[in-house]
């Protein structure tokens, strides 16, 4: 009596057929001599996904030098503006720097999109507030109440003339409390006008050549 041996590829069941066929197809496609099991497939897939993600993150991450310049840029711009004002003032024998201009640099270089950082606000705000301080100094004198009144008037008039610039609110105090160095009407030109205009010019050059941010948003 002859016994027939079962064929080597005889299906032992639905699940066995599926696993064996899948292994044969994977081994044929990959060119490997042995089939790839499910765990190996999962590991290869995870490694491939990790490499893809790392490649994308490497492309999106800016170079270290660019990040450093972005971080230090506003400070470098302010340094250039104040240094230029000091050196140019020494060359011309004129005062081009006063304390509120340092605060103006914060807006001009770090927040160039702000309405408070536009040339109309920087130059106009310093001019108007300095005028208020000089008028009060020459009419009422340097007193506690006149200094306080100067700051209040500066805020109101800057709002009404669309020249609101927070650092300029300190200009009346500089004039009224600064002594003889700020008592002359020439203080309106140097440092108020020329100093603030110089900051705007340096900020314009810095954003045009360095930060590539649009500045100013508007001139007037």
Secondary structure, DSSP 8 states (H G I E B T S, - for coil): -------TT----HHHHHHHHHHHHHHHHHT-SS---HHHHHHHHHHHHHHHHHHHHHHHS--HHHHHHHHHHHHHHHHHHHHHHHHHHHHHTS----HHHHHHHIIIII-TTSGGGSHHHHHHHHHHHHHHHHHHHHHT-S-HHHHHHHHHHHHHHHHHTT---GGGGGHHHHHHHSGGGGTSGGGGIIIIIHHHHHHHHHHHHHIIIII-----S---
